[in-house]
Amino acid sequence: MLILLPPSEGKTPAGRGSPVDLDELHFPELTAARRDVIAALAGVSAAPNALDHLGVGASLAHEVARNTRLGVEPSGPAHSIYTGVLYDALGYHGMTATQKRKADAGVVVVSGLWGAVGFADHIPAYRLSMSVGLPGLGRLASYWRPRLGDALAGHVEGHLLVDCRSSTYAAAWVPAPERTVAVNVFTERDGTRKVVSHFAKHTRGELARHLLTRRGKAPESPAQLARAAGEKWAVELLPGTARKAHALNIILDA
């Protein structure tokens, strides 16, 4: 089982540590592409219209400025750099040593800057959404799609993929549907369902934590995943097709 996560919008900078070593990151096939994105992002982030280009407000100017120094900024493990609702619910730092090893081996974060990284890969904090377009590269989701397909194919072969990405990041790579389960979260009141955002992030983080910390074997099929998730929530599993992944719908009381 592998769990696919989106990055958090905000990042917690590493207090100290060596700069990122691109050659030490997972998926070395992406190294050249990562260099190109870093260079293009640095150029955009130094421009007068950087905030508008990256779609952020003036309060985040310091984060955009950091984009121009990624080669020298201190780096830390991805599970510490990425913070926010989903990652707080996942609660990596409250796990046992064994559970942390499972998370390090079983979580892949799909990123606009790195393409994809392992959970223990050391990276600096940065500001960049997958929805942004960069000069010479275009929209990042389109830029990464063929590159991620090539780089991740061997890594994910034979694994059940629990896809907790948001739609923005899911657009960057569409894995084989037969062994992929997209996780959706709804609230329900009086028989009426509603898609939620904040609670979806939190619940996906809780699901990731549950799968990494529960006793027993990790799920190896969509049906086993649904049974594992059913230990905590009301769920339904919608079978996939030749072109569409399975869907695990988690239903929360409104």
N, C-alpha and C positions, 0 to 999 in steps of 0.2 A: 504494500500500500504506500502510495505517495500522496501527499497533501499539497495542492497548489494554492498559494496565497497571493493576494495583491500586496504591494508595499503600502505603508501608511503615507498619507499626504505629508504630515509633519515627521521630522526625524529628530532624534536625540543625539547630538554630536558626541563623539568619543572624547573623553577628557584628556586622554593621552594615548599614545600608540604610534606605531610606524605608519607611514602612508600606505595606501593600497598597493598591493603587488598584483597586477593583473594576471600574471602567470600562475598565481596561487589560487585563483578563483576556480570554482567548478565550471565545467563546460568550456574548456580551452578553445574550442572551435569558434567561440564568440570574441576572442581577444582582439582581433583586428577591428571588428565592428564596434566594440566597446571604445577603442581608442578614437575612432571616428566620431562617435557620439559625444565623448568627453570634449574633444576639440571643438565641435560645432556648438555644444552647450556653452563652453567658455566664451566663445565669440559672441553669442547671443546675450549672455549674462553681463558682458562688459559694455553693451550698447546702451545708448540713452533710453531706448524704448523697451528695455529688458523686462520690466514688470508687466507691461501690456503683452509682450510676446509670450511670456510664460504664464499669463493669466493669473497673476497674484497681486495683492495689494501692497501699499507702501510699508505696512508693518512687517512684511517679509523680505524687505530689501537686504537685510543682513544674510538671509539664507541664499538669496540670488547671488550676492557677492561671493559667497563661499563656493559657488559653482565655478568661479574663475581660478580656484586654488585647489582643486581636487587632487592634483598630483602631490601636494605637500600636506594636506590636511590629515590629522590623525584618523586612523580607522579603528573600528571595533566590529565584533561579530554582528551579523545582520539581525539576530534576534534581540540585540540591545539597541541598535540604531533605529529599527522600525518600532514605533510606539503608537499608541492611540487605542481606539475602542476595541478593535479586533485583537490586537496584540496584548492588551490588558486582560481580555477575557481568556486568551490562550494561557497566559500566566507562566511563561517559560521559567522565570526565576524562582517560582515556588515549586518546581518539579524536583523529583529525586534525581540523583546522578544517572540512574538507568533510564528514566523517562527523558532526560535531556539528551542522552545519546540517541534515543529513538527519534526525538525531534530533529536533531542535527542530521540524521541520516534520512529522515522521511519527509522533510518539508522543503519545498522549492518555492522561492519567491520570484514571480515574474515582474520585471522592472523596466521602466522606460529608459533608464540609463545603462543598466548592465545586461539587459535581455532576460537573463535568469541567473539567480545565485542560490547556493546552498545556505541553509539556515545558520551555519557557523562560519561562513565566509566573512573575511574582514573587509569592510567597506567604510568610506567616509559618509557623513551626512551630506545630503544634496537636496535640490528642489527641482523636480522635473516630473511632469505627468505624461503618461503614455499617449494622451490626446494631443500633445503639442507637436507642431511641425518644426523641423530644424533645417536651416539652409543646406542645400546639397543632399539632404537625406529624405526630406518629406515627412509625412506623418509617421510617428514612431511605431504605431501599431502595424502599419504597412511595411515599414522598414524591417521590423523584427520578424514578421510572420515567416518568411522562407528560411531565415537564419535559425530561428528557434526550432522549426521543424527538423532541420538537419542535425542540430546540436543535441536535441533532447530525445530523438528517436531511440537510440540505443539505451539511454539511461532509464526510460520509462517502460521499455519492453518487458512484458510479463507482469507488470504491476497494475493493480487497481488504482485509478486516479480519482481522488476526491477533490473536485474542482470548486474551491471556495473563492475564486476570483470574481471581482465585479466585472460588469460588461465591458468597461473600458480596457481592462487587461485581458479579458477572455478573447478580445478581438485580435490580440497579437499572436495567438497560437491556438489552433484547433486540433487537439489530439484525436487519436483514433476513437470513434464513438463507442465501440463495443465494450471497452473497459474504462470508460469515463463516466463519472456521475457528477452532474452539476447540482450544486446545493442552492436551493431557493428557500426563502423564509417569508411566511405570511402571518398576519394576524387574522383571527376569525371571530366575528360577533354575529349572532343570530343567523348563522349560515352564510354570511357574506365575508368574503376574503379580501384582504387588502395587502398589497406589496408594501413592505416597510424598508427603510434605509438604515437608520441608526441601529435598530434592533437586529437587522440582518447582519451587520458587521459584528455585533456582539455575539449573536447566536452562532455564526460561523466560527468565531474564535472559541466559543464554548465547545462546539462540535470537535474542532481540532484537538482541543485539550482532552476531551473525553476519549477520543480515539487513541491518543498517545499515552494516556494514563490508565485506562481500564485494564482489568485482568483478562487473560486469555489471548488467543491468536488475533492478529490484526485481520480485518475483513479482507477477503480475497475475491469477492464478487459483489455486484450491486445488491443482491438480496441479503447477503451477510452484512453489508453496510447499513441497510435499512433496519435490520434487526438490532445492530449495535446502537444506532441513533434512537431507535424505539425504546431503549432503556431509559432515556431521559425526556423524550418529547413524543407528541403525537406526530406521526409521519405517514407519508404515502410515497410509493415508488412508482414512477411512470417509466415504462420500458422505453428504451431508445430504438432508433431505427438504423438503417445502413448509413445515414448521413447525420443523425442527431444523437447526442449523448443521452444516456439515462438521466432522469431528474429525480432527486430526492427533495421532496417538499416537506419542510418542517413547519408545523402549524402551531402558532402561539395563541393563547387566549388574549383577546383585545383588552 
